[in-house]
């Protein structure tokens, strides 16, 4: 299971891709830029009124059994299923300050604009950051070290020996990888 940097060539042209990182790391933005059909895992998970959709696990399994996809590598119940089917795991291992800045900025924007997220849900009142232990800002802070540890464990245990892992640290590495390293980018058709 190779661990590659942003400037290492990929040994394969992957069509099944998982993107790992805490909230605010840019998983969705990167996934959309890859030119592979993207499925937002939150759209499979969240039902109306922030309920968990009963079919979400089966829906993820259906996606990752397909021939090409990109999806976020999250959800304890499905993470191994995603890893077992993926060819590439892109690990967005940005500095914590960057992910926190982004998740706060994004949350404020979504709340102010009342952006509809999944199944008609919108961000709750800003005061919820103080009351809700699972508010996205607090969740991002808590998950930051956990996600890093999960990726390190996958690498150490060689749980998915077929999986190529690319570690990107900071937006400059993401941009450089998309421009020169990603085989699906315009520079590498």
N, C-alpha and C positions, 0 to 999 in steps of 0.2 A: 504494500500500500504506500505509494509515493506521496510525500508532502512536498509540494512545489511552491515556489515564490511567484510573484507577479510577472517576473521576466523569464521564467522557465517555459520552454515549449511544452505543449500538451502532447502526451503520447498517443492520444486518441482524439477523434472528433465526436465529443459526447452529444447525445440527444436526450439523455435522461439526467437531469441536473437538480440537485438540492442546494439551497442556499442557507447557510447557518449564520446566526448572529442575534444579538438582543434587539428588542424594539428600538428603532432609531438608527440602526446600523446601515439601512439602505437595502435590505433584502428585496423588497418589492421593486424598487427602482432598478436594481441590478437585474433582477429576473426579467423585467420587461425589456431590457436592453439586449438580451441574449439572442433574440430572433428564434426562439423555440416557444411553442405554445405554453403560456403561463397560466397556472391555476393558483389563485390566492387561497392559501389554506384557511385563512380566517373566514372566507366566504363559505367554506364547507362546514366550519365549526359553529359559527354564530347564527342562531335563529332570531326571530322577532323578540324584542325586549331582552336581548342579551342572553337568551336561553341557549343551551347546547342542542344542536340538531341531532336527533336520534340516529340519523344515517351517516353522520360525518365520518366515522371510521371506515365504513364500507365505501363511501365516496372517495376517500383518500386511496384506499386499496385499488379501486377501479382506475383512478388517475395513474397511479404508479405501475399498473400492469400494462399501460399503453406503450406505444412505440417511441413517443417523444413527448417530453414535458419538462417544465421547471416549476418547482414548488419549494416553499420554505421548509426547512428541516426543523420542525418543532412539533410539539404534541407528544407527550410521553407514550401515549397508547399507539402511536403510528410511526415514531421516529425510526425504529428498527426496520419496519416495513419499507419506509422511504429509502433508508441506507442500503438495504439489501437489493433494491431495484435500481438505484442510481448508478451512473457511471462516473459522475463527477460531483464532488462536494466543494462548493465555494464557501470558504470560511471568512466572513467579514469580522476580523479581529481588530477592530478600531480601538483607539484609546477611549476609555470610559467617558471622559469629558465630552468627546465628540458625539457619542451616542446619546448622552443625556441632553446635550444642547439640542440635537435634532428631535428627540422625542418630545421635549418641552415645546419647542417651536411648532412642531406638527400638531400637537394636542391643542395648543392655543389657537392655531389657525382653523383647525377642524371645529372647535367649539364656537369661535366667533362667527364663522361662515355657516355654521350648522350643517356641515358636510355630511351627507348620508353615507354611512359606511356599509355594513352588511345587513341585509334583511330589514332595512328601514331604520336601523339603529344610528344614533348620533352620540357624540361625546357628551358626557354628563356635565353638570355644573362644575366650574373650576374649583369650587370649595371642596369637591369630593376628593381632591388630592390629599386633603388633610384628614378625611374621615374614612375613606375606603382603602383598606390594606392592599387590595388588588388593583388599585388605580394604575393605569398604564405607566405612569412615571415611576411609581414605586416598584412596579413589576420589572421594569427595565433595569432599575438599579439592582434589584435582587438577582435577576437572571443573568446579569453580565458575567459574574464569575462561574456560574453554573454551566452556562453554554460553553464557555472556554473549556471547563473541565470535561464536559461531555465529548467534545471534539478530541481533546487530548486522550481520553480513555479509548475512543474508537481507534485512534492511531496506535496507541500503546498495545491494545489487545489484538490489533489486526482483525477486528470483528468482521470487516468487509474487505477482504484482501484484494478484491477487484477494483475497489473504489480509489479513484485519483482525488487527492485533496489539494486545493489551491488556497493558500493563506494570503489574504489581502489585508494590509495594515494601513488604513488611512485612505482618503479619497484619491490622493495622487496615484497610489498603487492600483486602485480600482480603475481609474481613467486610463492609466498606462496599459493595464491588462486588456481592457476593452479595445483599446486602439491597436495594440500590437500583438498581444498574446492570445486573445480569444479567436479560435479558428472560424467562428461564425461572424466576426466583425467585418465591416466593409474592407478593411485592410488585408483580410485573410479569407477571401471567399472560398 
